Every structure is written in C-alpha cells, then in structure tokens.
Amino acid sequence: MDTWSYFYTCLVSVWLHRFYIYSAVAFGIGLWVVIQFTTTRTKRKGEKSHKNPFSPEGTSDKLGNGCAPLQAQEVHVAGVKIFYGSQTGTAKRFAKALAEAVTSLNLPVEVINMGDYDPEDGLAEETSSRNICVFLVATYTEGQPPESAAWFCKWLEEAANDFRVGKSFLQGLRYAVFGLGNSAYVDHYNTAEELFETSSEEEAGGTDSVIDVEDLGNIMGHMKKAKREQELQEGAAGAERREMITPALREALNKQGYKLIGSHSGVKLCRWTKSMLRGRGGCYKHTFYGIESHRCMEATPSLACANKCVFCWRHHTNPVGTEWRWKMDQPELILQEALEKHQNMIRQFKGVSGVKAARLEEALAVKHCALSLVGEPIMYPHINRFVRLLHQHGISTFLVTNAQFPEEIRRLEPVTQLYISVDASTKESLRRIDRPLFKDFWQRFLDSLKALAEKQQRTVYRLTLVKSWNVDELKAYADLISLGKPDFIEVKGVTYCGESSASSLTMANVPWHGEVVSFVQELARLLPDYGIACEHEHSNCLLLAHSKFQVDGEWRTWIDYGRFQELVREHERSGGSRTFTAAEYTARTPPWALFGASERGFDPLDVRFQRKNKARDILGC
C-alpha cells in the first residue's frame, strides 16, 4: 500500500491559497473536531451515509476504525494530538492555532513535531487510545512531505508495504489529515492522491457510501482544470490578470532594498558596485571577464521563479510559478525605469567618504546588465525584446537561468554570456537543493543543458558547492559538462545569507576556499578539454575555461565588449542570418586575474579593504 494510505482514507484536504487565513480555518477545524468526536452518533447497519464528506454522518464511518461501516456506537474523546510537518513554519503556526481552538473547547491537546516523534514506538498505541490524531502536513517540492516529516512518512510507507506488519496495522486509529499548500504548486495543489500516492481501489473497499480522498482529489483536479481553461478563455478575451507583486510582497522586497518596477520587475544595487565605487575591488565577473563592476546594473524582468533553492539569498520572498500567469509590462517601460532607479541609487553615493568622483560619473552610464537579481528572467515572455533593447543602449547582457525552461533557452536571441545554474548533478540532489516546482524537473534540466550546447555565443555552467549536499558528485558533474559543452565553468562556494525558516543551510555548509580549489582541481582532471584559468579568492570562486580560449599559451577569458556590440548589431541588421561565435569577441586575460597569481584575483589598481573582525583573526582567515 502506498504512502499515507491509511491516514488518507478519509482525507479532508484543506489547502490554503493564502496562509494568513490559517487562524480562521483552524477555528473551523476545532469546531469540526467537536462535531465529529464529542457527540454520540448511532448508525443502523446497512444504512447509507450522506454524500457530503464534511457532514458528521458522511465521515463517521471511516473515522471510527478505518473503512468498515459501524453499527450503533458511542465515540468518546480522551484528548487531541496534533502532529505537524513544517518547512517554513506555517504548519507549526497552524498547529498552535488549532491547539488553542481545541483547548477553548475543554479538550486536552498535545502539539507534536513529526521530526521529534518516533512513529514505530508511539503510533500503534494510538489505535487503542481514545485520542484523536490530527496531522497538519505542509506541501514540499513535487508534492513530497517537508524534511521534518520525511522519516515519519518513510516509516509509514515501509510499514504499510511490509507483509510482516500487515495492512491493518493502524486499524482503529481516529484521525484527520490537513494539507497546507499554495496555488503556485500547480499540479501538486489540492490533489491529495498525487501528493501522497494513495490507492483508491484498496482504500475505497468497494463501497460508494462516502466520498473518499481519491474521489475528492479527482473532483478537485477537474475543478482546477476547468478553472485553468476558464482563465485561458478570459485571457484570450482580454480579461485583466492579477499583478505578480502583491502588497505584502512589495513591502517585503522594499525592506530588502529592491527598487520595484511596474508589476513584476526589479533592480537592486550590488555590493560589488558599491565596492568598486570606493576603489575596493570588483566582483569575480570583473576578474574573469573584465566587467566594470561600478557600471553594472543588477536587474530582472521577472521576480517569479520555478525553484525554491535552499541557498536562495532572497529567502524565498519572491513568488513562484511554472508559467507566466500575471499582468505583463512592456520591455521599454521596464528598461527605462530600471535605468532611472539604478542611477538614482548611484547618485546617493555623491559625497560619500571614499567614493571616487571619476567612477561615480562613469557609474551613471550603465555598461553591463546582470539579469540574475532574483527569479527566472527567461520566464518573461518578452525577454528577447528586452535583451535587444539593452544591446541598443550599448549594454552587455549576462543572463542566468535555472535550467527549467529548455524551449525558452532555444528561442533566446544572442546574449553576451548565457549562464545555467548547475546546482547538482543527480536527480535526487537537484530535488533537495533546488526544490523545483516542475514534476518533470530532471528532464527539463537535461534538455536545458542540451539547448545550451546549441548556442554559438559564450555559455557558462555555474556550480554552487554546498558542503554535505553536492561536493561528492565529481564524475556526475563531468558527465553533465559533456552534455552541455559550456565555454566556461564557474565553481563557487555557497554564500550563507543568514538564518531562514525556508532553508536548513548553516555556516557548516559553506566550503573553505581551499576546499573549492581542491574540488576544481579534481574536476579539471576529469575534463581534458578544460583548464583552470582564473581565481577570485574574495568570492570563493574559480573559473574553468575550454582550451579553445587559450591562444598561443595565453588565456582569453575577458570580453571585447565593443566588438560584441558590433557583432550583435550586424546580427540584427541581417535579420539573424549573420551569426557569430564566442571566439569573435574575446580579449586577453590580465596576469593578475589568472589562477596561481599572487593577487588571487584582486585587481592591483584597487586597494583591498580588510574589515576588523576578531572572529576572523581568531580563525586565522
């Protein structure tokens, strides 16, 4: 029998489209518990139940002892045990709110974290108790339970399929299960049988007296399908779509320093822009590719993303989705406001101590755009128009995608440099690290790499190393590199961005620079066509480059930006018939940027600023 099969015999799936209503719903659950379990109910043998699964008569049969119809009986409640499995804390808050509602009804209640509970020792005892067990389980990626409930679910699945235990091992358990989710989960939203793979044939027992979880899931699935069809029809008829940036989201992003544009875009000042304005050095893109960090604008035309990566430095405040379903602003508006807002942020540094006047003046003329701020820029339906506008303004484009939209990658017009985030090399590790929303995420990932191999302009794999997560997959990484054939491979240690309820990442997951160097050296041994070209110690980052970028013994990883603009103009004038390759706009890499140089990737024209940090002094780093 499949996972959660006995628990979900009589599932009432309450999925919240907005988490902020949980307290009101919790009170409703409390009332429902009272109606179901503190009243005396009798039922004549053979009497059919009402079809309404939410009525006392419609649920009493299955809540009593599993599936069998009940004869006349009294149901007494000794107490209520509320189990929760939470990822970001919502299920936990829900559990506490429900506990308060139950307490107000003079019923003993206990709140239990599934991660701290051993089901093998305790759950079987509940089958003979007079307790009601309520399970509040948050939806995780691909409809899986959250990490805190993973062992609980694994044990339950194994026990249900173990012939030595028997399929009736939880018969007699009185329970209710509530799922928490978000409509952005699409196929995993409100569809319980997909979420936990329950078996309708085994659970229904051949009776049609009650609408069980599978029927409920199918009904909800049909409702979702009809709703999507209606939305498409309304969209075709010109109906107004909702905005991506809700008031709550706008407030959260504003607090984080984002300058929001229209209804779905944003711009933010990078710390390396500020650093280079002061003459304190640029980012690793300056070292690897010759970007002038103080003239770089970090922006995105789509705040939405199809992943919920564990190391996301935005702490998942941005929306998620697998397709564009919001209002859409025009590229001209986005670029105009992005430039204005970026320049306004630059102007605020006028007169600031240490800021170089010449660089401040240069910074007002944006020369580069890193389309990697947050979200998935390639989701924006007008991304090609947006890229063309940037080029027409003489701005280079560095676009990063999370490898979940292969067709969009194929349709993408030339950009200065196209990145794919390769955060893991196996299906399971990618599921754990990127936490993708797509059910077919792995195939999309592989197809995206294949699409990258078809590009003629500069391409990059970005590998983020997370200790204890993905640093032991060297051979698998090498196989993926042979699939996408990138020009460059950036390997960077994960950046810890503070504690977040949305991630279990800690400083222990951040590799030392020496560990990153060792990883890259081992990887290079598996890649005969690549060599270690550059290093930026400050960013804990190294660059592997294809041997075709080593000409006459010299690395040419830098970019001739003027030449690129000439090539892209020729491409546009020819209607796309004039193609060009990465080799046509390379430039020589300066000695200080090379791997093994004493500068360790720091531009000698600047002065490195060392913050006084007692902890770092003690650690000797």
Stockholm file with secondary structure:
# STOCKHOLM 1.0

chainA/1-621         MDTWSYFYTCLVSVWLHRFYIYSAVAFGIGLWVVIQFTTTRTKRKGEKSHKNPFSPEGTSDKLGNGCAPLQAQEVHVAGVKIFYGSQTGTAKRFAKALAEAVTSLNLPVEVINMGDYDPEDGLAEETSSRNICVFLVATYTEGQPPESAAWFCKWLEEAANDFRVGKSFLQGLRYAVFGLGNSAYVDHYNTAEELFETSSEEEAGGTDSVIDVEDLGNIMGHMKKAKREQELQEGAAGAERREMITPALREALNKQGYKLIGSHSGVKLCRWTKSMLRGRGGCYKHTFYGIESHRCMEATPSLACANKCVFCWRHHTNPVGTEWRWKMDQPELILQEALEKHQNMIRQFKGVSGVKAARLEEALAVKHCALSLVGEPIMYPHINRFVRLLHQHGISTFLVTNAQFPEEIRRLEPVTQLYISVDASTKESLRRIDRPLFKDFWQRFLDSLKALAEKQQRTVYRLTLVKSWNVDELKAYADLISLGKPDFIEVKGVTYCGESSASSLTMANVPWHGEVVSFVQELARLLPDYGIACEHEHSNCLLLAHSKFQVDGEWRTWIDYGRFQELVREHERSGGSRTFTAAEYTARTPPWALFGASERGFDPLDVRFQRKNKARDILGC
#=GR chainA/1-621 SS CCTTTTGGGGCCCCCCSSGGGHHHHHHHHHHHHHHHHSSCBCCCTTCCCCSCTTSHHHHHHHHHHSSSCCCSBCCCCSEEEEEEECSSSHHHHHHHHHHHHHHTTTCCEEEEEGGGCCHHHHHHHHTTSSEEEEEEEECCGGGCCCGGGHHHHHHHHHHHTCTTTCTTTTTTCCEEEEEECCGGGGGGSSCHHHHHCCCHHHHHTTCCSSCCHHHHHHHHHHHHHHHHHHHHHHHHTTCCCCCSSCHHHHHHHHHTTCEEETTTEEEECCHHHHHHHTTSCCCHHHHHHCCCGGGEEEEESCCCBSCCCTTCTTTTCSCBCSSCCSCCCCHHHHHHHHHHHHHHHHHTTTTCTTCCHHHHHHHTSCCEEEECSSSCGGGSTTHHHHHHHHHHTTCEEEEEECSCCHHHHHHCCCCSEEEEECCCSSHHHHHHHHCCSCTTHHHHHHHHHHHHHTCCSEEEEEEEECTTTTTTCHHHHHHHHHHHCCSEEEEEECCCCCCBTTBCCCGGGSCCHHHHHHHHHHHHHTCTTEEEEEEEGGGTEEEEEEGGGEETTEECCEECHHHHHHHHHHHHHTTTCSCCCGGGGEECCCGGGBTTCTTTTCCTTSCCCCCCCHHHHHHTC
#=GC SS_cons         CCTTTTGGGGCCCCCCSSGGGHHHHHHHHHHHHHHHHSSCBCCCTTCCCCSCTTSHHHHHHHHHHSSSCCCSBCCCCSEEEEEEECSSSHHHHHHHHHHHHHHTTTCCEEEEEGGGCCHHHHHHHHTTSSEEEEEEEECCGGGCCCGGGHHHHHHHHHHHTCTTTCTTTTTTCCEEEEEECCGGGGGGSSCHHHHHCCCHHHHHTTCCSSCCHHHHHHHHHHHHHHHHHHHHHHHHTTCCCCCSSCHHHHHHHHHTTCEEETTTEEEECCHHHHHHHTTSCCCHHHHHHCCCGGGEEEEESCCCBSCCCTTCTTTTCSCBCSSCCSCCCCHHHHHHHHHHHHHHHHHTTTTCTTCCHHHHHHHTSCCEEEECSSSCGGGSTTHHHHHHHHHHTTCEEEEEECSCCHHHHHHCCCCSEEEEECCCSSHHHHHHHHCCSCTTHHHHHHHHHHHHHTCCSEEEEEEEECTTTTTTCHHHHHHHHHHHCCSEEEEEECCCCCCBTTBCCCGGGSCCHHHHHHHHHHHHHTCTTEEEEEEEGGGTEEEEEEGGGEETTEECCEECHHHHHHHHHHHHHTTTCSCCCGGGGEECCCGGGBTTCTTTTCCTTSCCCCCCCHHHHHHTC
//
